Amino acid sequence: MSGDRYQWLRAPARRPIANPLRPVALATMLVASAELLARVNRYGERYPSAAALALSAFEGARLDGE
């Protein structure tokens, strides 16, 4: 390494090139995580227990079989 040995510790002289897709990606991630959390909350209301989930699946299969 030639030159100043602390050169690699310095912050960049100019701001990195802004990518216009970065805020879009962040917004998409936030919306997707909010939707996932909302679905998790609704899951507890729809299926209060594993037995209720199994019963609804069994009833659905029985109706489809008729």
Secondary structure as the mmCIF struct_conf table of DSSP 4:
data_model
#
loop_
_struct_conf.conf_type_id
_struct_conf.id
_struct_conf.beg_label_comp_id
_struct_conf.beg_label_asym_id
_struct_conf.beg_label_seq_id
_struct_conf.end_label_comp_id
_struct_conf.end_label_asym_id
_struct_conf.end_label_seq_id
BEND BEND1 GLY A 3 GLY A 3
TURN_TY1_P TURN_TY1_P1 ARG A 5 TYR A 6
HELX_RH_3T_P HELX_RH_3T_P1 GLN A 7 LEU A 9
BEND BEND2 ARG A 10 ARG A 10
HELX_LH_PP_P HELX_LH_PP_P1 ALA A 11 PRO A 12
BEND BEND3 ALA A 13 ARG A 14
HELX_LH_PP_P HELX_LH_PP_P2 ARG A 15 ASN A 19
TURN_TY1_P TURN_TY1_P2 PRO A 20 PRO A 20
HELX_RH_AL_P HELX_RH_AL_P1 LEU A 21 ARG A 46
BEND BEND4 PRO A 48 SER A 49
HELX_RH_AL_P HELX_RH_AL_P2 ALA A 50 GLY A 65
#
